[in-house]
Amino acid sequence: MTSPGNGPHPAVHLVDDEKSVREALEFLLQSHGLAVYAYASGPELLARLDQGAARGCIMLDVRMEPMSGLQVHDELLLRHVQLPILFLSGHGDIPMAVDALQKGAFDFLEKPFIGDALVQRVQRALVVEANAFAQANAHQSDKDRLAGLTEREQAVMLRVAAGKLNKQIADELCVSVRTVEVHRARVFAKLGVRSSAEVATLLTRLQVKA
């Protein structure tokens, strides 16, 4: 198995218990510039995931020992692993494919497959994961900025997002209009926004009610 290194980087996590198939797929993917971590069994992959978060996508052969690809998929779901999962099968088992897709698998590929077609589908899976990762990072960044507000700034923020004027906010909080203006400016600076509409949009993304 290729060493995953110190940190999570986007890669194809390939699991196949047939060495020849595993090495052929690893060569194919690497020849297209993709990073590949190869595993001889499902437990090897799970052990890798136990070491920390992984990026990229997962390719599982359906027929493997000691765990089938479907069993590995079930275990990944229990662990809330969000990476796109592609299944490889040489048996044309349609009910198996339907079951995997219903459980959230990204794709199901039949062997023998055309190399370029497989690579394109893997690349699509990597794009999906990269977009999801970026959105998760942006969401966490928004939450961190929101958490950086003081209690009074949060009170002003909620009223600004609701479209209230500085005078209305001042009356509700029993402070001066100038104080509201100062808090409003700090809220905008900390959240990285320029208008009350942007504040409202951010709160909507975070599902915070104004």
Secondary structure, DSSP 8 states (H G I E B T S, - for coil): -----SS--EEEEEE-S-HHHHHHHHHHHHHTT--EEEESSHHHHHHHHHTS--EEEEEEESS-SSS-HHHHHHHHHHTT--S-EEEEESS--HHHHHHHHHTT-SEEEESS--HHHHHHHHHHHHHHHHHHHHHHHHHHHHHHHHHTS-HHHHHHHHHHHTT--HHHHHHHHTS-HHHHHHHHHHHHHHHT-SSHHHHHHHHHHTT---
